[in-house]
Amino acid sequence: MYKIFLVFLSVLSLYGGVVDGVAIVVKGDAITLFDIKQEMKTAHVDAKKASDILIRKKLEAQEIKERKIVVTSEEVYEDLKKTAARNKLSLSEFYDAVRNSSGLNSSELKAKVKEKLLSQKLYSAIAYATISLPDEHEIEEYYNIHKEKFAHPSAFKVIIYGAADKQRLQEKIDNPMFYTPEVKTNEQTLPYDRITPELASLLQKTKLNTFTPIIPNGRGGFMSFYLKEVVGASEVGLEGVKNQVINLLMAQKRESVLGDYFARLRNNADIKVIRMPKE
């Protein structure tokens, strides 16, 4: 009888822990304290902002379900193939690059891509019909106000470390004094306009005198860039970034429409805030 009572108490405490973990309920869907803390950590925001982000995500997911929006595995595969091709990598090499840089395995990456494509379809269904292309005056005004956004380094001075064996390359990165003939080096100056946007972004995020994450080299081996110097910023004229300006303006318009839409949706939705995490 005593053992049965202990089991009963354990079951109650288990269910009590689950209930205690619920922070917000959005139209019947729960957001937990753990979810909020994870979002705070990932997005570097406070609890209020993290909860707003998660409520929006729940509302989006519910809209996707209600509108019966779907993304097929073929669409996910095509998106991944295009991204890999832009980086001059095979799909398997691209999976390796993502795993090395972010820790996501192929299944997790596919889930992220599917989530992105679902959101794009939802945004298209809600916003695109009501958004007009910016005119020349809007484009020029935005560029003149945000010129600093379109300045970028003219080049990166790097030492490229390459090896067929990923572990050997990691040993060299961990201990630069370590010597092995299996790791080759090649010092280069990489003009910003001659490298892929993904590599440019990777180098811009890398601190001086440090290594980038290890990535596939496109030939079956691996490489990492040691960033020695960032060569002075170069301003790009309007014609050189016109499409980028249009995309940014369209994104702003789209987010304005979507923000209004989901604000109305949130005002009318059954949302219960039970508790918030202590910051």
Backbone bond lengths (Angstrom), bond angles and torsions (degrees), N, CA, C in turn:
res aa  C-N    CA-C-N  psi(-1)  N-CA   C-N-CA  omega(-1)  CA-C   N-CA-C  phi
1 M - - - 1.461 - - 1.528 110.29 -
2 Y 1.335 117.23 -41.92 1.460 123.12 -179.18 1.528 110.09 -62.53
3 K 1.363 116.81 -42.53 1.460 121.15 179.54 1.523 110.81 -64.12
4 I 1.328 116.07 -40.92 1.464 120.81 179.58 1.525 109.57 -62.66
5 F 1.349 116.85 -40.60 1.460 121.99 -179.77 1.532 110.47 -63.96
6 L 1.353 116.45 -40.39 1.458 121.05 178.60 1.532 111.22 -63.93
7 V 1.332 115.85 -41.78 1.464 120.11 178.31 1.516 110.03 -62.13
8 F 1.350 116.41 -42.25 1.462 121.98 179.72 1.532 110.43 -60.87
9 L 1.335 115.94 -44.17 1.458 120.05 178.88 1.526 111.07 -64.07
10 S 1.335 116.92 -37.82 1.460 120.82 179.17 1.517 111.12 -63.59
11 V 1.337 115.52 -42.31 1.464 120.18 179.25 1.514 110.31 -63.36
12 L 1.350 116.99 -43.55 1.463 120.85 178.73 1.525 111.23 -61.14
13 S 1.335 116.03 -43.18 1.460 119.20 -178.38 1.520 110.60 -66.85
14 L 1.330 116.38 -33.80 1.451 120.25 177.99 1.521 110.30 -63.46
15 Y 1.346 116.05 -49.73 1.458 119.78 179.72 1.520 111.05 -66.61
16 G 1.324 116.68 -35.51 1.456 120.13 177.31 1.517 111.05 -61.26
17 G 1.371 117.15 -38.47 1.451 121.18 178.34 1.502 111.75 -64.12
18 V 1.332 117.04 -38.97 1.458 120.58 179.29 1.517 110.45 -65.18
19 V 1.361 115.68 -46.78 1.463 119.66 179.76 1.519 110.54 -62.39
20 D 1.358 116.16 -44.23 1.456 120.16 -179.46 1.523 111.73 -62.14
21 G 1.349 117.32 -24.78 1.458 120.27 -177.93 1.504 113.96 -78.03
22 V 1.333 118.42 -15.28 1.460 121.48 -178.20 1.531 109.52 -76.76
23 A 1.337 115.55 126.55 1.471 120.11 -179.65 1.517 111.65 -104.75
24 I 1.340 116.40 -42.50 1.466 121.92 -176.50 1.526 108.63 -139.89
25 V 1.323 116.62 143.16 1.466 120.93 174.85 1.527 107.60 -120.00
26 V 1.348 114.79 121.03 1.466 121.52 -178.52 1.522 108.72 -110.21
27 K 1.331 116.62 103.99 1.465 121.99 -179.26 1.536 111.22 48.21
28 G 1.321 114.65 44.25 1.456 120.43 176.73 1.509 115.28 92.24
29 D 1.330 118.60 -11.79 1.466 122.26 179.17 1.526 110.28 -97.87
30 A 1.321 116.44 131.86 1.465 121.04 -174.18 1.525 113.02 -89.62
31 I 1.327 114.38 143.21 1.461 123.35 167.23 1.526 105.70 -116.23
32 T 1.307 117.48 125.34 1.463 120.75 -175.40 1.530 111.56 -93.39
33 L 1.336 114.22 165.20 1.463 119.53 173.97 1.521 110.60 -59.39
34 F 1.335 115.49 -37.50 1.470 120.28 178.82 1.529 110.59 -62.54
35 D 1.339 116.55 -42.76 1.475 120.72 178.19 1.526 110.72 -56.98
36 I 1.331 115.60 -45.55 1.468 120.23 -177.57 1.530 110.64 -65.80
37 K 1.329 116.39 -43.36 1.469 119.86 -179.82 1.519 111.16 -63.58
38 Q 1.335 115.86 -38.71 1.466 119.79 178.49 1.521 110.86 -65.46
39 E 1.333 116.76 -41.57 1.467 120.78 179.24 1.531 110.58 -66.23
40 M 1.337 116.83 -38.89 1.463 120.62 176.48 1.527 110.89 -58.95
41 K 1.322 114.62 -42.40 1.468 120.72 -178.12 1.522 111.08 -70.05
42 T 1.334 116.14 -44.36 1.466 120.91 -176.12 1.523 111.98 -71.17
43 A 1.336 116.26 -45.05 1.473 120.87 -175.27 1.525 113.30 -91.75
44 H 1.344 116.90 -6.15 1.472 122.16 -179.29 1.526 110.80 56.97
45 V 1.333 115.13 51.18 1.472 121.40 179.44 1.518 109.19 -129.40
46 D 1.357 115.47 169.63 1.458 119.25 178.23 1.533 110.25 -81.99
47 A 1.327 116.22 176.48 1.464 121.38 -174.18 1.521 111.95 -62.63
48 K 1.347 116.86 -38.66 1.470 120.69 -179.60 1.526 110.60 -62.53
49 K 1.334 116.65 -48.67 1.460 120.83 -179.33 1.524 110.45 -65.13
50 A 1.327 116.90 -41.16 1.468 120.70 179.41 1.525 111.17 -61.52
51 S 1.337 116.46 -42.04 1.465 119.68 179.49 1.524 110.98 -66.99
52 D 1.351 117.80 -37.02 1.466 121.19 176.83 1.533 110.62 -61.98
53 I 1.328 116.35 -43.20 1.469 121.04 179.14 1.525 110.48 -61.46
54 L 1.333 116.33 -45.08 1.468 120.76 -177.45 1.530 111.75 -69.52
55 I 1.331 117.54 -36.47 1.473 120.30 176.25 1.527 109.38 -63.21
56 R 1.330 116.56 -44.36 1.470 120.44 177.75 1.534 110.21 -59.21
57 K 1.338 117.20 -43.98 1.472 120.47 179.61 1.522 111.57 -62.00
58 K 1.331 116.50 -39.37 1.469 120.24 178.34 1.531 110.59 -64.78
59 L 1.328 115.96 -43.89 1.465 120.03 179.03 1.528 110.96 -63.31
60 E 1.333 116.20 -39.81 1.467 119.99 177.61 1.525 110.53 -63.08
61 A 1.327 116.41 -46.16 1.467 120.47 -179.47 1.527 111.32 -60.87
62 Q 1.327 115.75 -38.97 1.465 119.92 179.04 1.525 111.20 -68.96
63 E 1.343 117.22 -37.88 1.460 121.16 176.48 1.533 110.80 -63.96
64 I 1.325 115.89 -42.62 1.468 120.70 178.75 1.530 110.07 -59.06
65 K 1.327 115.19 -43.28 1.469 120.15 179.79 1.524 111.29 -66.45
66 E 1.336 116.86 -45.46 1.462 121.13 -177.49 1.528 111.60 -66.06
67 R 1.346 116.67 -34.77 1.465 120.77 179.75 1.530 112.29 -84.50
68 K 1.348 115.87 -2.25 1.474 122.15 179.80 1.537 111.61 57.44
69 I 1.324 115.61 41.25 1.462 121.31 176.92 1.529 108.70 -81.66
70 V 1.323 116.63 131.55 1.463 120.67 -178.38 1.528 110.45 -130.22
71 V 1.314 114.96 154.63 1.466 122.62 172.86 1.525 106.94 -128.43
72 T 1.312 116.84 126.08 1.458 120.97 -177.62 1.525 110.88 -84.56
73 S 1.315 115.97 162.40 1.469 121.08 176.62 1.525 110.38 -63.12
74 E 1.361 116.83 -30.72 1.470 120.69 177.93 1.523 110.87 -65.85
75 E 1.321 117.29 -38.74 1.468 120.75 178.42 1.527 110.70 -66.09
76 V 1.317 116.55 -39.95 1.469 120.75 177.41 1.522 109.88 -63.48
77 Y 1.336 115.97 -44.49 1.470 121.59 -179.10 1.534 110.45 -61.77
78 E 1.329 117.59 -43.76 1.458 121.19 -179.52 1.524 111.32 -64.82
79 D 1.325 117.12 -39.70 1.462 120.54 178.57 1.532 110.70 -63.74
80 L 1.327 116.22 -42.70 1.463 120.62 178.70 1.528 111.32 -65.06
81 K 1.330 116.05 -41.28 1.468 120.42 179.26 1.524 111.28 -61.47
82 K 1.335 116.69 -43.30 1.464 120.94 179.87 1.525 111.13 -64.07
83 T 1.335 116.37 -42.02 1.467 119.98 179.69 1.525 110.54 -65.33
84 A 1.335 116.81 -42.25 1.464 120.75 177.82 1.525 110.80 -62.22
85 A 1.335 116.64 -42.86 1.470 120.98 -179.10 1.522 111.39 -63.18
86 R 1.350 116.52 -38.55 1.469 119.76 178.67 1.524 111.13 -61.18
87 N 1.321 115.37 -29.50 1.465 120.70 179.95 1.525 112.60 -95.22
88 K 1.360 115.60 7.16 1.469 122.11 179.17 1.524 111.60 57.60
89 L 1.333 115.01 43.47 1.457 121.95 179.20 1.521 109.81 -127.07
90 S 1.325 115.47 152.18 1.457 119.08 168.96 1.521 107.55 -73.42
91 L 1.331 116.75 168.05 1.467 119.54 -178.17 1.529 110.85 -63.41
92 S 1.328 116.71 -41.38 1.474 119.25 -179.35 1.527 110.60 -65.93
93 E 1.329 117.51 -37.34 1.466 120.92 177.08 1.525 110.80 -66.50
94 F 1.330 115.43 -37.06 1.463 119.73 178.30 1.524 110.62 -65.37
95 Y 1.346 116.97 -41.70 1.468 120.63 175.87 1.527 109.93 -57.48
96 D 1.344 116.41 -43.84 1.465 120.81 -179.91 1.525 111.10 -62.91
97 A 1.347 116.01 -41.69 1.467 120.32 -179.08 1.515 111.14 -63.23
98 V 1.325 116.88 -43.04 1.468 120.90 179.57 1.520 110.24 -66.24
99 R 1.342 116.45 -41.83 1.471 120.36 -179.96 1.528 110.03 -61.47
100 N 1.356 116.42 -40.93 1.460 119.96 -178.64 1.525 112.32 -70.23
101 S 1.337 116.67 -36.98 1.464 119.17 -174.63 1.525 113.52 -86.04
102 S 1.360 116.92 -33.15 1.463 118.83 -174.58 1.524 114.35 -123.43
103 G 1.338 116.90 -12.10 1.462 119.86 -178.90 1.514 114.26 84.33
104 L 1.344 118.00 -0.03 1.462 120.79 -179.87 1.524 110.76 -78.99
105 N 1.339 117.10 130.65 1.459 119.00 173.14 1.529 109.62 -82.28
106 S 1.336 117.47 176.38 1.463 120.30 -173.81 1.529 112.24 -62.21
107 S 1.324 117.31 -37.89 1.475 120.04 179.73 1.523 111.06 -65.98
108 E 1.337 116.34 -42.16 1.464 120.76 179.20 1.526 110.73 -66.55
109 L 1.336 116.28 -38.81 1.465 120.62 178.33 1.528 110.73 -63.88
110 K 1.339 116.73 -44.58 1.469 120.67 178.55 1.530 110.61 -60.28
111 A 1.332 116.20 -39.38 1.468 120.11 178.26 1.525 110.79 -63.47
112 K 1.332 116.81 -40.28 1.467 121.03 178.66 1.526 110.94 -65.08
113 V 1.334 116.25 -42.46 1.461 120.64 -179.80 1.528 109.85 -65.63
114 K 1.328 116.43 -41.63 1.464 120.09 178.37 1.525 110.27 -60.93
115 E 1.321 116.58 -43.66 1.469 121.44 178.45 1.525 110.53 -60.43
116 K 1.329 116.77 -42.03 1.463 121.65 179.14 1.530 111.11 -62.94
117 L 1.339 116.38 -46.24 1.463 121.02 -178.32 1.534 111.70 -66.46
118 L 1.320 116.45 -37.91 1.469 119.96 176.57 1.528 110.40 -62.25
119 S 1.332 116.22 -43.60 1.469 120.40 178.95 1.522 110.80 -63.34
120 Q 1.339 116.72 -41.10 1.458 120.33 179.87 1.526 111.12 -61.68
121 K 1.342 116.34 -41.94 1.463 120.06 178.84 1.526 111.17 -66.18
122 L 1.326 115.71 -39.22 1.461 119.30 177.89 1.520 110.41 -64.38
123 Y 1.337 117.00 -47.09 1.457 121.12 -179.45 1.525 110.69 -60.35
124 S 1.321 115.02 -39.18 1.462 119.70 178.58 1.521 110.30 -62.26
125 A 1.324 116.30 -44.47 1.469 120.99 -178.80 1.525 111.58 -64.50
126 I 1.332 117.12 -34.63 1.470 120.52 -176.39 1.523 112.26 -85.71
127 A 1.345 115.61 -45.62 1.460 118.56 -163.65 1.513 116.78 -107.39
128 Y 1.309 118.60 -37.04 1.462 118.99 -167.23 1.527 113.73 -59.98
129 A 1.323 117.48 -33.47 1.472 120.07 -178.45 1.522 111.95 -66.30
130 T 1.338 117.55 -20.20 1.470 120.61 -175.63 1.527 112.51 -106.22
131 I 1.342 117.93 3.51 1.462 120.81 -176.07 1.529 110.00 -107.69
132 S 1.339 116.45 130.71 1.459 121.03 176.31 1.525 109.60 -103.32
133 L 1.326 116.30 152.58 1.458 120.93 177.92 1.529 110.06 -64.66
134 P 1.338 118.45 144.00 1.468 120.32 178.44 1.525 110.60 -67.89
135 D 1.335 116.79 146.07 1.466 119.77 177.58 1.531 109.72 -86.59
136 E 1.333 116.33 175.88 1.466 121.52 -175.29 1.526 111.99 -60.67
137 H 1.340 116.63 -36.96 1.470 120.13 179.66 1.525 110.62 -64.03
138 E 1.344 117.48 -44.30 1.469 121.41 178.33 1.517 111.15 -60.58
139 I 1.339 115.46 -43.60 1.470 120.93 -177.98 1.519 110.65 -62.56
140 E 1.337 116.27 -48.57 1.466 120.65 -178.36 1.523 111.33 -65.21
141 E 1.322 116.84 -41.99 1.466 120.93 -179.73 1.526 110.70 -62.69
142 Y 1.337 116.48 -44.80 1.469 119.77 -179.59 1.528 110.37 -62.66
143 Y 1.322 116.61 -44.00 1.471 120.54 -179.80 1.525 111.06 -60.98
144 N 1.336 117.62 -46.19 1.459 120.75 -177.34 1.531 112.24 -64.54
145 I 1.334 116.42 -34.76 1.467 120.44 -179.64 1.531 111.32 -75.61
146 H 1.346 116.66 -32.38 1.470 120.81 -173.07 1.532 112.63 -116.58
147 K 1.326 117.03 35.81 1.469 119.91 -176.76 1.526 112.33 -55.28
148 E 1.348 115.31 -35.71 1.475 118.09 -176.92 1.521 112.16 -62.83
149 K 1.343 117.01 -25.49 1.471 120.06 178.30 1.518 112.17 -64.98
150 F 1.316 116.20 -26.31 1.456 120.35 -172.18 1.524 112.67 -103.16
151 A 1.342 116.69 4.70 1.460 120.55 171.51 1.524 108.12 -84.24
152 H 1.291 116.80 141.03 1.461 120.59 179.84 1.517 109.45 -145.27
153 P 1.338 118.12 162.06 1.465 119.49 176.29 1.524 110.51 -57.79
154 S 1.326 116.87 145.87 1.463 118.74 177.15 1.522 111.19 -80.20
155 A 1.353 116.15 -25.41 1.471 118.94 -179.75 1.527 110.05 -165.99
156 F 1.329 114.83 165.02 1.467 122.34 175.64 1.530 108.57 -124.35
157 K 1.325 116.39 128.09 1.465 119.77 173.52 1.527 107.69 -94.03
158 V 1.325 115.85 120.34 1.461 120.80 -173.09 1.522 110.86 -135.13
159 I 1.323 114.48 161.77 1.463 121.75 164.85 1.522 105.90 -113.67
160 I 1.310 116.02 120.85 1.462 120.64 -179.13 1.530 108.34 -92.37
161 Y 1.324 115.17 120.19 1.463 121.42 176.15 1.525 108.05 -100.74
162 G 1.323 116.71 126.83 1.460 119.77 -177.65 1.519 111.87 -133.33
163 A 1.319 115.46 147.83 1.465 120.94 178.81 1.523 109.47 -159.00
164 A 1.320 115.28 154.12 1.466 120.38 174.68 1.517 110.12 -77.33
165 D 1.344 116.12 -28.96 1.462 122.25 -177.13 1.528 108.98 -102.03
166 K 1.307 115.98 116.53 1.471 121.19 -177.77 1.526 111.73 -62.69
167 Q 1.340 116.92 -37.77 1.462 120.15 -177.89 1.525 111.23 -65.95
168 R 1.341 116.51 -39.86 1.467 120.35 177.89 1.529 110.40 -62.72
169 L 1.317 116.00 -41.91 1.458 120.39 179.33 1.522 110.47 -63.67
170 Q 1.327 117.77 -41.18 1.463 121.11 178.27 1.526 111.04 -63.73
171 E 1.335 117.01 -37.93 1.469 120.89 177.38 1.531 110.35 -60.69
172 K 1.333 116.07 -40.99 1.468 120.65 179.69 1.527 110.93 -66.43
173 I 1.334 116.80 -40.89 1.466 120.60 179.00 1.524 110.53 -65.17
174 D 1.333 116.45 -41.98 1.464 120.92 -179.32 1.520 111.77 -67.92
175 N 1.334 116.48 -30.71 1.465 121.18 -178.37 1.528 109.13 -139.98
176 P 1.352 117.97 88.51 1.472 121.19 -176.11 1.516 114.14 -57.34
177 M 1.354 118.06 -21.28 1.468 121.07 178.65 1.530 111.73 -79.00
178 F 1.308 116.54 -13.12 1.465 121.69 179.19 1.536 109.35 -68.57
179 Y 1.344 116.45 130.83 1.465 119.54 179.93 1.514 110.78 -114.59
180 T 1.310 114.09 134.11 1.458 120.85 171.22 1.522 107.84 -150.56
181 P 1.336 117.58 134.22 1.469 119.56 178.95 1.524 112.95 -65.70
182 E 1.335 116.62 -11.09 1.466 120.14 -179.44 1.525 112.27 -74.67
183 V 1.349 116.37 -18.22 1.465 120.51 178.89 1.524 108.91 -104.43
184 K 1.317 115.64 117.53 1.465 121.65 179.84 1.529 109.59 -99.82
185 T 1.336 116.10 148.93 1.468 120.06 177.72 1.523 110.15 -122.70
186 N 1.311 115.38 150.80 1.456 121.31 -178.53 1.524 107.92 -150.16
187 E 1.331 116.90 112.37 1.459 121.18 -178.64 1.527 109.65 -86.31
188 Q 1.335 116.66 128.70 1.460 120.65 -176.96 1.523 111.18 -143.31
189 T 1.318 115.11 158.10 1.459 122.10 167.68 1.523 106.70 -108.45
190 L 1.330 116.43 118.87 1.463 121.72 -175.54 1.529 109.60 -102.72
191 P 1.345 118.06 107.48 1.472 119.84 176.86 1.531 110.31 -62.57
192 Y 1.313 116.79 136.68 1.463 122.07 -177.90 1.520 111.38 -55.28
193 D 1.322 117.13 -41.39 1.460 121.11 -174.75 1.529 113.29 -78.28
194 R 1.342 116.99 -2.87 1.463 119.17 -177.44 1.527 112.44 -108.77
195 I 1.317 117.25 0.31 1.460 120.51 -179.38 1.524 109.78 -115.04
196 T 1.323 116.47 164.07 1.465 119.93 -178.40 1.528 110.31 -68.84
197 P 1.334 118.06 153.13 1.470 120.75 176.97 1.521 112.26 -57.57
198 E 1.351 116.29 -34.56 1.469 119.69 -179.82 1.528 111.44 -66.42
199 L 1.354 117.10 -42.93 1.463 119.98 178.29 1.521 110.27 -67.79
200 A 1.341 117.27 -40.25 1.469 120.41 177.46 1.528 110.43 -59.23
201 S 1.332 116.07 -43.55 1.467 120.57 179.55 1.527 110.27 -64.35
202 L 1.332 117.11 -41.95 1.468 121.33 179.37 1.525 110.78 -60.75
203 L 1.338 117.02 -44.76 1.461 120.77 -178.79 1.529 111.52 -69.61
204 Q 1.326 117.24 -35.57 1.467 120.15 178.42 1.532 111.40 -66.50
205 K 1.329 116.62 -28.15 1.469 120.39 179.51 1.529 112.08 -85.20
206 T 1.333 117.37 -9.59 1.463 121.49 -176.63 1.523 110.64 -88.77
207 K 1.323 117.39 132.69 1.461 121.72 178.39 1.527 109.39 -72.16
208 L 1.344 115.97 149.99 1.462 120.63 176.67 1.522 110.72 -57.91
209 N 1.326 115.40 143.76 1.469 122.86 177.86 1.523 112.93 62.93
210 T 1.321 115.91 32.01 1.462 120.92 173.39 1.531 108.95 -135.03
211 F 1.331 115.49 168.20 1.455 122.23 -179.45 1.526 110.98 -95.99
212 T 1.323 115.33 148.64 1.459 120.06 168.35 1.531 108.19 -76.61
213 P 1.332 117.88 165.37 1.467 119.36 170.18 1.534 110.07 -58.43
214 I 1.306 116.29 155.56 1.463 121.20 176.42 1.525 108.94 -70.98
215 I 1.333 115.66 133.32 1.467 120.86 178.30 1.521 109.55 -132.23
216 P 1.336 119.13 157.11 1.471 120.90 175.61 1.528 110.04 -63.23
217 N 1.338 115.98 148.54 1.465 119.46 -179.67 1.521 113.11 -96.45
218 G 1.343 116.95 2.62 1.459 120.40 178.62 1.506 113.73 83.21
219 R 1.342 116.54 0.04 1.471 120.24 179.52 1.526 111.27 -126.83
220 G 1.312 115.97 22.28 1.462 120.33 179.02 1.517 114.34 91.86
221 G 1.340 117.42 -4.82 1.458 121.43 178.66 1.512 111.48 -111.75
222 F 1.347 114.61 -161.46 1.466 119.72 -176.30 1.529 110.03 -135.68
223 M 1.339 115.38 158.55 1.461 119.11 178.58 1.522 110.92 -152.01
224 S 1.325 114.14 160.43 1.456 121.41 175.30 1.522 106.93 -144.78
225 F 1.332 116.41 145.73 1.462 121.77 -178.16 1.525 109.78 -104.51
226 Y 1.327 116.23 125.81 1.465 121.38 172.30 1.524 106.74 -94.46
227 L 1.346 116.88 116.96 1.463 121.16 -174.10 1.533 110.44 -86.33
228 K 1.334 115.93 111.43 1.458 121.78 -179.42 1.523 112.73 -89.50
229 E 1.328 115.84 -40.57 1.466 119.38 -174.59 1.523 110.18 -158.72
230 V 1.334 114.62 144.90 1.466 121.21 171.95 1.517 106.94 -107.92
231 V 1.327 116.29 117.52 1.459 121.02 -177.18 1.520 109.35 -79.94
232 G 1.349 116.31 137.71 1.462 126.42 -170.84 1.517 118.18 -30.82
233 A 1.319 113.86 149.78 1.457 121.21 -178.00 1.525 111.27 -64.65
234 S 1.316 113.97 145.68 1.457 121.16 179.65 1.527 109.12 -124.16
235 E 1.346 116.89 125.23 1.466 120.33 179.82 1.522 109.97 -82.90
236 V 1.313 115.96 136.50 1.458 121.55 -179.59 1.524 108.96 -104.07
237 G 1.327 117.41 135.94 1.458 120.89 178.19 1.515 111.77 -68.95
238 L 1.331 115.86 164.89 1.458 121.36 -177.01 1.519 112.39 -56.28
239 E 1.321 117.94 -44.00 1.463 120.11 -177.49 1.519 111.87 -60.74
240 G 1.335 115.97 -32.58 1.466 119.56 -178.86 1.520 113.92 -72.64
241 V 1.339 116.49 -19.85 1.478 119.58 -176.93 1.532 111.69 -126.18
242 K 1.325 116.71 16.29 1.463 120.28 -174.10 1.527 111.90 -57.25
243 N 1.328 116.43 -46.05 1.474 119.37 179.86 1.521 111.16 -62.77
244 Q 1.345 115.93 -37.41 1.465 120.22 178.03 1.527 110.88 -64.17
245 V 1.345 116.25 -41.26 1.471 120.85 178.26 1.528 110.15 -63.10
246 I 1.332 116.36 -44.22 1.471 120.57 179.39 1.524 110.18 -60.47
247 N 1.341 116.43 -43.82 1.473 120.10 179.83 1.523 111.44 -62.61
248 L 1.346 116.53 -40.27 1.462 120.15 179.35 1.529 111.28 -66.09
249 L 1.331 116.20 -41.66 1.468 119.92 178.61 1.527 111.33 -65.89
250 M 1.336 115.99 -40.58 1.462 119.87 178.12 1.523 110.59 -64.49
251 A 1.333 116.21 -38.20 1.465 120.55 178.63 1.523 110.45 -64.72
252 Q 1.339 116.30 -40.07 1.462 120.36 177.90 1.525 111.19 -63.68
253 K 1.330 116.14 -45.68 1.464 120.44 179.48 1.526 110.62 -62.79
254 R 1.329 114.61 -43.90 1.466 119.39 -179.63 1.518 110.53 -61.24
255 E 1.344 116.88 -45.18 1.463 120.05 -178.17 1.517 111.07 -66.81
256 S 1.333 117.15 -32.17 1.461 120.30 176.62 1.523 110.68 -64.22
257 V 1.343 115.90 -46.06 1.471 120.62 178.31 1.520 110.54 -63.55
258 L 1.345 115.22 -45.54 1.468 119.46 -179.07 1.518 111.23 -66.29
259 G 1.345 116.19 -39.66 1.461 119.78 179.06 1.516 111.52 -59.66
260 D 1.335 115.45 -44.97 1.468 119.97 177.97 1.525 111.02 -63.06
261 Y 1.336 115.66 -42.78 1.467 120.78 -177.52 1.534 110.71 -61.69
262 F 1.348 115.77 -48.94 1.460 119.08 -176.79 1.529 112.47 -75.73
263 A 1.331 117.17 -24.29 1.469 119.51 173.18 1.525 109.77 -65.02
264 R 1.347 116.79 -44.18 1.465 120.15 176.78 1.528 110.76 -64.51
265 L 1.326 115.43 -40.94 1.463 119.91 179.57 1.524 110.58 -62.18
266 R 1.338 115.78 -42.26 1.469 120.22 -179.60 1.532 111.01 -65.93
267 N 1.328 116.94 -40.52 1.474 120.50 179.91 1.529 111.96 -61.00
268 N 1.334 115.79 -32.92 1.464 120.47 -177.06 1.527 113.64 -95.51
269 A 1.337 116.74 -5.43 1.467 120.29 -175.75 1.527 111.13 -86.75
270 D 1.316 114.68 154.46 1.473 121.22 175.81 1.523 108.14 -84.14
271 I 1.336 116.56 97.92 1.467 121.98 -177.89 1.523 108.62 -121.88
272 K 1.315 115.70 123.15 1.474 121.26 180.00 1.527 109.15 -114.14
273 V 1.330 116.37 120.52 1.469 121.42 174.34 1.525 107.64 -94.75
274 I 1.327 115.67 113.36 1.474 121.06 -176.66 1.523 110.83 -89.46
275 R 1.295 116.02 -46.73 1.477 121.11 179.42 1.533 108.68 -162.57
276 M 1.320 115.54 162.45 1.466 121.00 176.82 1.521 108.29 -125.28
277 P 1.327 117.68 152.32 1.476 119.43 179.48 1.513 110.96 -68.58
278 K 1.322 115.74 151.79 1.458 120.88 174.33 1.517 108.40 -79.53
279 E 1.307 115.58 129.12 1.484 119.91 -177.72 1.514 110.72 -86.92
